[in-house]
């Protein structure tokens, strides 16, 4: 009987470990919350960037649940595009003397070979002290993205929603970058902004279509499409931010969706059945042979 009781305790622990947590069981097509945003001004001619960019990737991996990083290349750079120019103007990247340079939640953080451990600590502090009442939610569709911003009309005054397409890894042919770098990470591809006061828009690239928009006293609902061919490593970043200040009021990313467990995956049910059957077998004492 003691053996049987111990077996059932083991079975119970296995059953509990097999059941998905509430976050795992939720739809992997939706995400609500807010991330810390780090934007890096980098360049294909920047020798220090070869070292720093690798460290930024590691920083992203360490803080995957709280951080999103985006890289911007200046004019004249082979990777530069319209979205980067618009983002650079919003951040006022001219306050930096060169590359690499970093902005943490819209505020200029530093430039050159910065201490990544200090930036890591600052990321955690930024997450703890976020005070905005705005909340963003997103869900992917076959055409693009549904976005919901929960925020009062008063809090939305003078703000905009900026939607970005970002590629996790971009490869240039050998020799295209004078610093010898061939792989670049979290590269901003294009963007779309809608100003919430007058619903005017600004496109940082082609292919954007605002299919539907709904403005209420406490929320904004958008249905957005991009007709570009999206690679597997392309993800979305949505930012609610002031027009006059780059400080983000809320940030979400589809990376959280892409890395989430599949809510429709029922394999854990089969595991429960197998473990349960094994438990029943163990609960019956074996007969001794003469």
Number of C-alpha atoms within 10 A of each C-alpha: 9 7 12 16 12 13 18 18 13 13 20 16 11 15 17 11 12 16 14 13 10 8 11 13 15 16 16 20 16 16 20 17 15 26 27 25 25 22 24 27 21 24 28 24 17 17 16 15 23 20 12 19 20 13 14 22 15 13 19 17 13 12 15 15 14 19 22 23 24 21 24 26 22 18 14 10 15 14 20 18 19 17 21 24 17 16 19 18 12 14 19 16 21 9 9 17 10 14 23 25 23 24 23 21 23 19 16 18 17 17 16 15 13 14 11 14 10 9 18 17 10 15 21 14 12 17 16 10 8 15 10 12 11 20 18 24 20 25 18 19 12 6 14 19 18 19 21 20 22 19 19 15 15 9 15 24 14 15 19 24 27 21 24 21 22 22 22 19 12 13 11 15 10 11 10 16 18 13 15 16 22 16 15 21 18 25 22 28 20 23 26 23 19 19 20 20 12 10 11 10 14 13 18 21 14 13 14 17 15 13 12 11 14 10 14 11 11 13 17 20 17 19 20 20 19 18 11 11 8 12 9 9 13 18 20 19 22 24 24 28 23 19 15 11 14 21 18 25 24 25 26 27 26 22 18 21 20 14 11 18 16 15 14 10 9 9 9 14 13 11 15 19 12 11 18 17 13 14 18 13 13 17 16 11 10 8 6 5 4 3
